[in-house]
Every structure is written in structure tokens, then in C-alpha cells.
Amino acid sequence: SITLPSRKHLRNISSISTVLQNSQPLKKTKLLDLQSISSSTTSSIVLLSLLQDFLSSKNASFTCKEQELLVRSILLKIPYILSILATNKGKTLSYFLTAALATSNITIVVLPLVGLKQDVLRRARDYNIPCCIYEDSNAFLNLTLVSIETVILSTQFNNSLARLISNNKVDKIIIDECHLVITSSNYRSIMSRVKALISLQVQFVFLSGTVPLYIEQAL
């Protein structure tokens, strides 16, 4: 089933669209290009306002420039994003914020570690973001958490996902703890099959707290 209920955080991002619409990022965008995009004072003010509204705090701010850059890159629809943020620097909050916008569709979050699902589910619900674990519900909400095994092996999931993407109902696919795609490939063969995902015509965001250079190059 496919469910897109109403949600508490109804955001208006027309101002973001106006500020950022002229930016047409290339498929392979270099870090320096992204830093240039992030230099707009006007759009920084808009993004900060969204963050403060989302957190219901006028004193809220981005934990670091990289977190703001990640949010901006997601909203600019950069096709492939690799974001390396240290623990407690706001990786999860970045996709929470972008999934809570009024114009947001479905965000698929691929979690290689089973234990992360319940934690992300609890935190999303704390922010009143519709969220589900696909394996428990066979449903798609604003945030849909799924294991890598389901993404690779489930025909039902993949057929549903392909249909949603073709109907422009999916905004992005998040690969959390993406370094495991490389580091676990020696003993968990299914990890190497994540490459099959990349053929999908949707934005991909790879997140990690630690990615050595050789892994970054492999990704």
C-alpha cells in the first residue's frame, strides 16, 4: 500500500525555489561547486528559517556549514551526494527536515544496520513525521525505512518503488552508513549488489560519519 497522510510540519518552500531555481547542478558536481552554491546569503537565511521552524526554536542553527550544505544540495536535487558528517553533526536531521516540507514526497532510507531502524523511527515520530518500517507495514510514508536485503531481494518492493519513481512520488533514496557498502562487501555479499540501485532515476544521498579516501573513491 502507498500512504501519504497529512502532517504537522507543513512548510512552504516557494522562497527556496525562487532563490535556488537558477542553479542547474551538473550530474557530477565537485565539492567546490557545492561550496559555491552554499555561498548565497539569501538562501542561507531561507534555510535557517526552515530549520528554526522545523525545530520550533528561533535560536536553532545548523551544527556546521557541511550540514547546511547537505540540506541545500538535497533541495537543489543534486543527483548524487556523498556527505561525511561526524557523529552528532546532524546527518539524520538533514533528511528529516527535507522530508517534512509540504512539497516533499517519499524519502526511502536504506539502513544497513537493523538496530538503526527503530531509533530512526522513534526520532521521526518525535518530530511528527510520518514514518514506517517497510518490512513491518509494506507501506510507503514520507520516511520509509528499509533494509538493504529488501531493496535488493524483494520483487514486491522493487516493483512498487519503480512505479512510485515513474509517477514522481519519490524524492530521494538515502543510503545511511554508506561506508558499509564497501567495508562489509567481503563478508556480506549482498552489500556489493547495492550497485543495482544506482540505475534508478532518482536522487541518491550517501551518508556516513567516517569514509576513508579509498572508500570515498570506491563509492
Salt bridges, closest charged atoms under 4 A:
ASP53 OD2 - ARG11 NH1 2.35
GLU68 OE1 - LYS65 NZ 3.38
GLU68 OE2 - ARG72 NH2 2.35
ASP119 OD1 - ARG122 NH2 2.70
ASP126 OD2 - ARG122 NH1 3.51
GLU135 OE1 - LYS117 NZ 3.11
GLU149 OE2 - ARG188 NH2 2.14
ASP171 OD1 - LYS77 NZ 3.60
GLU177 OE1 - HIS179 ND1 3.76
